[in-house]
Amino acid sequence: MPVAKLDDVVIHVAEGPALEIQRNDTRRAALERIRAFRLKLPVDWKFDRDEANER
């Protein structure tokens, strides 16, 4: 499995003087769950950052 420069990886110590390197797919899996959850928003809905950050 080729690993690109910016890939998140998990490294485990294997038996003997070896390491196991695996891709960390946590972000990709989270994005897939978010995409699957997509809500239908009203056509005229607008995000208002100031309103969202009011306390």
C-alpha positions in Angstrom: 0.0 0.0 0.0 1.7 3.2 -1.1 1.5 6.1 1.4 1.6 9.7 0.1 3.5 12.5 1.7 0.5 14.1 3.5 -1.4 10.9 4.4 -2.2 10.4 8.1 -0.7 7.1 9.2 -0.7 4.8 12.2 2.5 3.0 13.1 2.5 -0.2 15.1 5.5 -2.1 16.4 5.4 -5.6 14.9 7.2 -8.7 15.9 11.0 -8.4 15.7 12.6 -5.3 14.4 9.6 -4.4 12.1 7.0 -1.7 12.0 3.5 -1.9 10.5 2.3 1.3 8.8 -1.4 1.8 8.1 -3.4 4.7 6.7 -5.5 6.5 9.3 -8.9 6.7 7.5 -10.7 8.4 10.4 -11.1 11.7 8.5 -12.3 10.0 5.3 -14.8 7.9 7.3 -16.1 11.0 9.1 -16.6 12.9 5.9 -18.5 9.9 4.4 -20.8 9.9 7.4 -21.4 13.6 7.1 -22.1 13.3 3.4 -24.6 10.5 4.0 -26.4 12.6 6.5 -27.0 15.5 4.1 -30.1 17.5 5.0 -32.4 19.2 2.6 -32.2 22.9 3.4 -34.9 25.4 2.2 -34.0 27.1 -1.0 -33.9 30.5 0.6 -31.8 29.5 3.7 -28.7 31.5 4.2 -26.0 30.9 6.8 -25.4 34.0 9.0 -22.0 33.7 10.8 -22.8 36.6 13.1 -26.1 35.1 14.1 -24.5 31.7 14.7 -21.9 33.2 16.9 -24.2 35.4 19.1 -24.0 34.4 22.8 
